């Protein structure tokens, strides 16, 4: 019969048994070598992340040609075979490499948060004729003391620009009774004085970030030139976006190590040249290229960190790098106060990257990427280097990895570009979902930050630059600590879903409930005041910033786990670029003087609801082996949010359980000759 002949031909013989069905979401051991199975689940988190060995594959008699066309399954099962052979993360050389990926995170933290100091908008007022610093009360050191504040008088009657005040008002004044870095600004003028605003050609400045001079004060980027500050902020973010997209594709084609090293060389060139800028145009252009190179460093280090680790250690090692970057964020104000000048600060931020030039001789190429792209000659040399550094005996190769590697040395490399993901069925959907999550998380974060620290919310604690800065940094730190706990118990998908729900709730309550409170506060008998509304706004903003930061960070990590090794940097580049687009909305809204802010918040609030639904379509990657090629990535299928009970039949079929329905039309023709317990998919179980 047609069905029997087709089934026998596919199985390699009439006596072959079908493989047992795999659990939903796991990577099924395929029959053909092209499927490159990764083995079953790795050991649970409580077992220290040990990787279960891959069962020996028995190729069918009729599949000898396909087995010859593909490399050995033992070599493609990196987490199950190659990594245990090298000692996992227990080898001293692997630990050294992981440490080398953590150290640059401190330098990256300095660079990522430098805009708040280099481009911080100072308080400014027109310089009066014949009245210099004495009128303004500025001491010789550029800082404000208690006596200076007592002698400070209002600036001349030349009116301010309301728009310029709004730009400067994005950062709160740091003046206090005990003295601060800057004098208090007089109240902004009425709206009717706009025609005579900014008539003066010289200003006195009060910088609140610990510097004597920054980019704004050097080139007088206030009043009619204030828009150039936002363009300078664009340049770094746009450079990061283009860098993520381009260096990600290059790293998948030529390797992680060349992209990392060339990015280090060029960030030294462009970063140090930024400090020598002669005008704001040169500054903005060089900042674009600095951001481009910084993106290459961030992306390649992230991928190398993921590819070095066994399944049970990936998340914690990634979070340690995040904590190191936050150390740079917390130290940045002290570094600015130490440097006192923006050019010295910029040079001091870039100079530590000189140490990374030593990576040329220290840091090797990713062994996982070499094995996945079938560069077995280079992989063999690197394996021998690992065994030599770890003082291991190559003769202890129980699984026979080195003999298998010797057989494949003549194979040509097989590299893949990220555009290949378009032809997949599941992988591209997963990447798109994570891109939208990353865009939403980082985009709505600015909405919450502005609601908490905007000039319309009068909270004494938040009327100081350092209070603003350290509040944001503390919320990010608390978010990362919560991520460690939540992901441990709920997994990647469950944790992402929980934080996205919190983000949506905080956003919707802030948009809806606060408007309702504001409406009732207008009635004198309601008992509600504006202070109640401000307190609710602060609370929802803190919860929203806390959850949205976790959403963005977890989306990037999730993508690194489910994207195959051959295109991992390209997939990471897409998600990180989406995060950059989300962060880009902040200077765009500021450039338009906060116009469209409410609509901006509504759009991202709607996106959170869409993301909650889409997250349910993602697979769970906790304790799973990393996919090595696109076929492996396709086997990452979604699981039920709650695991099914023992003995319960899963509702979703995996690829291993799908049957061929193309022969259904033949059943009618031969149905009379079939036994009673025969179906189109085989024999009915009794």
Number of C-alpha atoms within 10 A of each C-alpha: 12 12 19 12 12 12 15 14 12 14 18 14 14 12 8 11 8 9 12 10 14 16 19 22 22 22 27 26 24 19 18 17 21 18 20 26 26 31 25 21 22 22 16 15 15 8 10 12 20 20 25 16 18 20 12 10 15 7 14 15 10 13 15 12 9 13 17 10 11 17 22 19 23 23 23 24 24 26 30 25 24 22 18 18 20 20 16 21 18 11 17 14 19 19 14 13 16 20 15 17 20 22 14 20 24 21 21 24 22 25 22 16 17 20 15 16 23 24 19 22 27 26 24 24 22 20 20 18 8 8 11 12 16 13 18 24 21 23 13 8 8 19 20 20 20 12 12 20 21 11 12 16 15 12 18 13 8 17 20 24 23 19 18 20 18 15 22 19 16 19 23 22 23 22 20 17 9 10 18 19 22 28 28 18 15 11 8 14 15 11 10 8 13 14 10 12 17 20 13 14 8 14 16 20 24 28 25 25 26 23 24 20 20 23 23 21 21 12 12 18 18 24 19 13 12 18 18 17 22 18 17 24 21 21 22 25 25 20 23 29 25 22 28 32 24 18 25 30 24 18 24 24 19 11 21 25 20 16 20 26 19 15 23 22 15 16 26 20 15 21 26 21 18 23 18 14 16 11 11 19 13 14 19 22 18 25 26 25 24 29 26 28 28 25 30 31 26 20 26 29 22 21 24 22 22 23 22 22 22 25 26 22 17 19 23 12 18 19 18 15 22 19 19 18 23 23 18 20 22 17 13 21 21 11 17 23 15 13 17 18 17 21 20 14 23 23 18 18 22 23 15 15 18 12 10 18 16 11 14 13 7 11 16 16 15 18 24 24 26 22 25 24 22 23 20 24 18 14 21 19 11 17 17 16 14 20 17 13 13 16 12 15 10 15 8 9 13 10 15 14 17 18 10 15 19 12 12 18 15 12 14 12 14 12 18 18 18 21 12 11 21 11 9 13 11 19 23 20 16 24 24 17 20 30 25 21 31 30 25 28 33 27 26 29 26 23 25 26 19 17 18 25 26 18 16 12 19 16 16 9 12 21 20 19 21 17 16 17 18 14 17 17 16 14 18 21 19 14 21 23 14 17 24 15 12 17 18 16 11 17 19 23 23 19 22 28 20 17 27 27 19 20 30 24 18 23 26 19 15 23 17 10 15 18 13 13 17 16 12 15 18 13 11 9 8 11 10 16 15 14 13 14 20 19 15 17 21 19 14 25 25 21 19 29 28 25 29 33 26 28 30 29 22 25 26 24 21 24 25 25 26 27 28 24 29 27 27 29 34 30 32 30 31 26 31 30 25 28 27 23 20 22 21 22 19 24 20 17 17 17 17 13 16 17 12 11 17 11 10 17 21 15 12 22 21 14 18 25 16 15 22 18 11 18 19 17 18 25 23 24 22 23 21 26 27 27 28 27 25 22 17 25 25 22 26 27 22 21 23 16 15 8 10 14 8 6 6 8 10 14 10 14 16 21 18 18 15 10 10 12 9 9 13 13 10 13 16 9 11 12 14 9 9 11 9 10 10 12 14 18 14 12 11 10 6 4
